[in-house]
Amino acid sequence: MIALDQSEREISGTKNVLRQPKIGDEGVIVNCRADDYLVESVRPDGTTQWLAVFRDSELEPRQSEHAARITWSAAQVRLGLPKATQTIDPAWAENAGADTDEAWSLVCRFLEPPDRQGNPSNAFVRYAFDNAPALMKGTKLRLFERGTSDYATVEILA
């Protein structure tokens, strides 16, 4: 958390540990919505100290991972969405030409496997290599789908 637009907000969590979020808290984005994010902060003992909605301006993603929405191809939906909680596949900038070999390995981490989330699926993504280009909010990528040889669209949300 880098800023709080509201000092108090509607929250939910585990009874007896529930508290308001504060600057410096860490949490995991559990749902990306059109204009905001549902974020959960879990204590080391596994209890939820808060679950709340935040605006983009209140959050700062970890340096290496970015919240993303992955829209799978129709062929992948027919075949079945991935059952894994992590994948590593080549990805290209959305506007890269068909003849480009400028692909980077994209690590996609899912809190819940895509086959349970549906299409589109929320993920946290990062490139596997530090010398890869920066991922920024609004960036769109083409992600290779192993089972179909088609491409999913990855949109960086934060």
LINPE-V992227 format. One line per field, one symbol per residue. burial: + if it has 24 or more other ideal C-beta (glycine too) atoms within 12 Angstrom, else -. A space follows every 10 residues. Layout:
burial=???
This chain:
burial=+--------- +-+------- +---+-++++ ++----++++ +------+++ ++++-+-+++ +---++++++ +++--+---- ++----+-++ +++------- ---+-+++++ +--+--+-++ +++++++--- ----+---++ +++++----- ++++++++
